[in-house]
Amino acid sequence: MPRIEDMINSSIRKYGIGTMTRGEAAPKDYPRIPSGIFSLDFAIGGGFPAGVASCLWGPPGGGKSLVLQKVIACAQKLCFRCFNYQWDCLCDEGPLNQEVAIVATEVLDPGWARCLGVDINNLVIVEPDYGEQAADIISEIISAHDCGLVCLDSLAMLTPLAELEGSFGDAQVALQSRLVARMMRVVEQKLVREKKKGHRVTFIATNHIRSKIGQMFGSNEDVAGGWAAKHTWHLTLRMSQLSTDKDKETEMAVNAKFKASTVALANKRKIFTLQGAAEFFCTMADSGEFIAGTIPDLKTVEKYADEIDFIGRSPWRLFGVEYEKKSDILQALANDNQLLLTTKKKVIEQYVEAAKMERGLS
């Protein structure tokens, strides 16, 4: 009679490493791709989980594309082997830079993307003709060995070919839902297959909000694409805009406050998180203090760094560099974006490590 241990060894030879294993050999948590937004990364435990699928959904103007492009900007600076920033990478082989692709079924504004830190020249932009073509391209990109992140903006705008070429009077029941369900099944298995090869590809999509017609009790909010995709996401964030400060003369938005909540879709979560929600500001247009696309969260970083004594005192020290006063450290963080991003990541990592030890997850 065969033993389980023999079956594990046989599966490695027959199907490859990772198909059948023991829990002690499995990773304790997923590497994270940060967004660079401190409060958001703090809430979700360090960033978006690498190697799996995540979703951002909410009403128009809720900040879905904003967060997606901030993640892209950080991913372009990451080493995809150790998931540290490239300037902070300790890999013997040097930092592993991977391609980042976005499938844009909505309008992508290159100017606003640059404001948010995206390197447009090194971003692969896909503009598909119809939904099935987008699904095929996404599947092919995930299989590319030099791809690290694939984004879809948005899931709700995937238009089936039959809908595009048909008449407006045609009855097409659940056509898009079937397309989305099939695409997500393929995407999920492609991500698993690539992870077994040691190649972690991350998939992040945005989705629109819908109303359930005839809903009388409870929340009538739903998302496009049916139920199938909801089971796929490892992390689901419900985005919303809380407030907007407008210029009195032009009536243009200058500052906007956003909220990202993980307590969405019946509190579905498959990964470790620290908090249920996060709030942050974004400068939408150039103002006297900040330029457009800035996320002013230095005070929040300072607050959390002080709680764990991350900044050494007497003398004041940050990453081994001494400063005369604490204000000099804050000024250095404000002037050096690389230093600020590294500080955000290290502070969050300490909180995550402490929380895991407290919950017995380390």
C-alpha positions in Angstrom: 0.0 0.0 0.0 1.4 3.5 -0.9 2.2 5.9 1.9 1.5 9.7 1.8 5.2 10.4 1.9 5.7 8.3 -1.2 2.8 10.1 -2.9 4.4 13.5 -2.1 7.7 12.4 -3.7 5.8 10.9 -6.7 3.8 14.1 -7.2 7.1 16.1 -7.3 8.4 13.9 -10.1 5.1 13.8 -12.0 3.6 17.3 -11.5 6.4 19.4 -10.2 7.5 21.0 -6.9 4.7 22.5 -4.8 1.7 20.4 -6.1 1.7 18.3 -2.9 3.6 19.3 0.2 3.4 19.5 4.0 2.4 22.6 5.9 5.8 23.1 7.4 7.2 23.6 3.9 4.5 26.1 3.0 5.3 29.9 3.3 3.8 31.5 6.4 2.6 34.6 4.6 2.6 36.2 1.2 5.2 38.7 0.2 3.7 42.2 -0.2 3.7 44.8 -2.9 3.3 48.2 -1.1 1.3 51.1 -2.4 3.4 53.7 -0.7 0.3 55.0 1.1 1.3 54.4 4.7 -2.2 54.1 6.3 -3.4 51.7 3.5 -0.3 49.5 3.6 -0.5 49.5 7.4 -4.2 48.4 7.4 -3.7 45.5 5.0 -0.5 44.2 6.6 2.3 45.7 4.4 0.7 45.9 0.9 -1.1 43.8 -1.7 -0.3 40.1 -1.5 2.1 38.9 -4.2 1.3 35.8 -6.4 -2.5 36.0 -5.9 -5.5 38.2 -7.1 -6.9 41.3 -5.3 -9.7 43.6 -6.1 -10.5 47.3 -5.5 -14.2 48.2 -5.9 -16.5 51.1 -5.1 -18.4 54.1 -6.5 -17.0 56.6 -9.1 -14.3 58.8 -7.7 -13.6 56.4 -4.9 -9.9 56.2 -5.5 -9.7 52.8 -7.2 -7.5 53.8 -10.1 -5.5 56.1 -7.8 -4.5 53.2 -5.5 -3.9 50.9 -8.5 -1.5 53.4 -10.0 0.3 53.9 -6.7 0.8 50.2 -6.5 2.2 50.2 -10.0 4.6 53.0 -9.1 6.0 51.0 -6.1 6.1 47.7 -8.1 8.4 49.4 -10.7 10.9 50.1 -7.8 10.7 46.6 -6.2 13.1 43.6 -6.3 10.7 40.8 -7.1 13.0 38.2 -5.4 13.1 39.6 -1.9 10.3 42.2 -2.3 12.4 45.0 -0.9 12.9 48.2 -2.8 15.7 47.9 -5.3 17.9 50.4 -3.5 17.4 48.3 -0.3 17.9 44.9 -1.9 20.2 42.4 -0.3 20.0 39.7 -2.9 23.4 38.2 -3.9 22.3 38.3 -7.6 21.2 41.9 -7.4 17.7 43.3 -7.6 15.3 41.4 -9.9 13.3 43.9 -11.9 10.0 42.6 -13.4 7.7 44.1 -16.0 4.4 45.7 -14.9 1.4 45.7 -17.3 -2.0 47.4 -17.1 -4.9 46.3 -19.2 -6.9 49.6 -19.6 -10.5 49.1 -20.6 -11.1 52.6 -19.2 -9.2 55.8 -20.0 -5.7 55.9 -18.7 -4.3 59.4 -18.2 -0.5 59.3 -18.6 -0.1 62.8 -17.0 -2.0 61.9 -13.8 -0.1 58.5 -13.7 3.2 60.4 -13.8 2.0 62.6 -10.9 1.3 59.4 -8.9 4.9 58.2 -9.5 4.3 55.8 -12.4 7.2 55.4 -14.9 5.1 55.5 -18.1 8.0 54.7 -20.3 8.5 51.3 -18.5 4.8 50.4 -18.2 3.2 47.9 -20.6 -0.2 49.4 -21.6 -2.8 47.1 -23.2 -6.0 48.5 -24.8 -8.0 45.5 -25.9 -10.8 45.6 -28.5 -13.2 43.5 -26.5 -13.5 41.4 -23.3 -12.4 38.0 -24.6 -9.3 39.6 -26.2 -8.5 41.2 -22.8 -8.8 37.9 -21.0 -6.6 36.1 -23.5 -3.9 38.8 -23.2 -4.0 38.7 -19.4 -3.6 35.0 -19.5 -0.6 35.3 -21.8 1.1 38.1 -19.8 0.8 36.1 -16.6 2.8 33.3 -18.2 5.6 35.6 -19.2 8.6 34.9 -17.1 9.6 38.6 -16.7 6.2 39.8 -15.6 5.6 40.7 -11.9 2.3 42.6 -11.8 -0.7 42.6 -14.1 -3.5 45.2 -13.5 -7.0 45.4 -15.0 -8.9 48.7 -14.9 -11.6 47.8 -14.9 -13.4 44.4 -14.6 -16.8 46.0 -15.2 -15.8 47.4 -18.6 -14.9 44.0 -20.1 -17.3 44.0 -23.1 -18.1 40.6 -24.6 -17.7 40.4 -28.4 -21.2 39.2 -28.9 -22.5 42.3 -27.1 -20.2 44.6 -29.1 -21.2 43.1 -32.5 -24.8 42.4 -31.6 -27.9 44.5 -31.8 -28.9 46.7 -28.9 -32.2 44.8 -28.8 -30.6 41.4 -28.3 -31.2 39.7 -24.9 -27.9 38.5 -23.6 -28.4 37.0 -20.2 -25.4 37.0 -17.9 -23.0 37.3 -20.8 -20.4 39.4 -19.0 -20.7 37.4 -15.8 -19.9 34.2 -17.7 -16.9 35.9 -19.3 -15.6 37.2 -16.0 -16.1 33.9 -14.3 -14.2 32.0 -16.9 -11.4 34.6 -17.0 -11.0 34.5 -13.2 -10.9 30.7 -13.1 -8.1 30.7 -15.7 -6.2 33.6 -14.1 -6.3 31.9 -10.6 -4.9 28.6 -12.0 -2.3 30.4 -14.0 -1.1 32.3 -10.9 -0.9 29.0 -9.0 1.0 27.4 -11.9 3.5 30.2 -12.0 4.0 30.2 -8.2 5.0 26.6 -8.4 7.7 27.6 -10.8 9.1 30.1 -8.4 7.6 33.0 -10.4 5.1 35.1 -8.3 2.8 37.1 -10.5 0.3 39.4 -8.9 -3.1 40.3 -10.4 -5.0 43.4 -9.2 -8.3 44.5 -10.8 -10.7 47.4 -10.2 -14.5 46.9 -10.3 -17.6 49.1 -10.3 -20.4 49.2 -7.9 -23.9 48.0 -8.8 -27.4 48.2 -7.1 -29.5 45.2 -6.6 -32.9 45.9 -8.1 -35.8 45.3 -5.7 -33.6 44.9 -2.6 -35.7 46.1 0.3 -33.6 45.1 3.3 -29.8 45.3 4.0 -27.2 46.7 1.6 -28.2 46.8 -2.0 -24.6 47.2 -3.1 -23.1 44.6 -5.5 -20.3 44.4 -8.0 -20.3 43.7 -11.7 -19.3 40.3 -12.9 -21.5 38.0 -10.8 -20.5 35.9 -7.8 -17.7 33.8 -9.3 -15.0 36.5 -9.0 -15.9 37.2 -5.4 -14.6 33.8 -4.4 -11.3 34.4 -6.2 -10.0 37.6 -4.5 -7.4 37.1 -1.6 -7.9 40.8 -0.7 -10.9 42.9 -1.4 -10.9 46.7 -0.7 -14.0 48.8 -0.8 -12.9 52.3 -1.8 -14.9 55.5 -1.2 -14.3 59.3 -1.2 -15.1 60.9 2.1 -14.6 64.6 1.3 -13.2 67.1 -1.2 -11.6 70.5 -0.7 -12.3 72.7 -3.7 -10.7 75.9 -5.0 -13.2 78.8 -4.4 -12.5 80.4 -7.8 -12.2 77.5 -10.1 -14.3 74.9 -8.2 -11.6 72.3 -9.0 -10.8 69.7 -6.4 -7.5 70.5 -4.6 -7.5 67.8 -1.8 -9.6 64.7 -1.5 -9.9 62.3 1.4 -10.4 58.6 0.6 -11.2 55.5 2.7 -10.3 51.9 2.0 -12.1 49.2 3.9 -11.3 45.5 4.1 -14.6 44.8 5.9 -16.4 44.3 2.6 -18.3 41.5 0.8 -19.3 39.7 4.1 -15.9 40.4 5.6 -14.2 38.0 3.2 -10.4 37.8 3.8 -7.8 35.2 3.0 -4.7 37.0 4.2 -3.3 38.6 7.3 -4.4 42.2 7.9 -3.8 44.6 10.7 -6.9 46.9 10.6 -10.3 47.0 9.0 -10.0 50.3 7.3 -7.6 53.1 6.3 -8.1 56.8 5.5 -5.7 59.0 3.5 -5.5 62.3 1.7 -4.4 63.0 -1.9 -3.5 66.3 -3.4 -5.5 66.4 -6.6 -4.1 69.7 -8.0 -1.0 71.7 -7.4 -1.3 73.7 -4.2 1.0 76.0 -2.2 2.5 73.1 -0.1 2.2 70.0 -2.3 2.2 69.1 -6.0 -0.6 67.1 -7.6 -0.5 63.4 -6.8 1.1 63.8 -3.3 -0.1 61.6 -0.4 0.9 63.8 2.6 1.3 61.1 5.3 4.6 62.1 6.9 2.9 63.0 10.2 1.3 59.6 10.3 4.6 57.8 9.7 6.2 59.9 12.4 3.4 58.9 14.9 3.7 55.2 14.3 7.5 55.3 14.2 7.6 57.1 17.6 5.3 54.4 19.1 7.9 51.7 18.4 11.0 53.9 18.9 12.0 53.3 15.2 13.9 56.6 15.2 16.9 56.3 17.6 17.3 59.0 20.2 20.4 60.7 21.8 21.7 61.1 19.2 18.8 61.1 16.7 19.5 58.3 14.3 17.7 56.7 11.2 19.2 53.7 9.4 22.6 54.3 11.1 22.8 58.0 10.0 23.0 60.5 12.9 21.1 63.8 12.9 21.3 66.7 15.3 17.5 67.1 15.8 14.4 65.1 15.1 13.3 67.8 12.8 16.3 67.1 10.6 15.2 63.5 10.2 11.7 64.6 9.2 13.2 67.1 6.7 15.3 64.4 5.2 12.2 62.1 4.9 10.3 65.0 3.2 13.2 65.6 0.7 14.1 62.0 -0.1 11.3 59.9 -1.5 13.4 56.7 -1.4 14.2 57.2 2.3 10.5 57.8 3.0 9.3 54.7 1.2 11.9 52.5 2.9 10.9 54.0 6.3 7.3 53.3 5.7 8.0 49.7 4.7 10.3 49.0 7.7 7.9 50.6 10.2 5.0 48.5 8.9 7.1 45.3 8.9 7.8 45.8 12.6 4.1 46.2 13.4 3.2 43.2 11.4 5.9 41.0 13.0 4.7 42.1 16.5 1.0 41.5 15.6 1.8 38.0 14.3 3.7 37.1 17.4 0.8 38.3 19.5 -1.6 36.2 17.5 0.7 33.2 17.5 1.2 33.3 13.7 5.0 33.6 13.6 
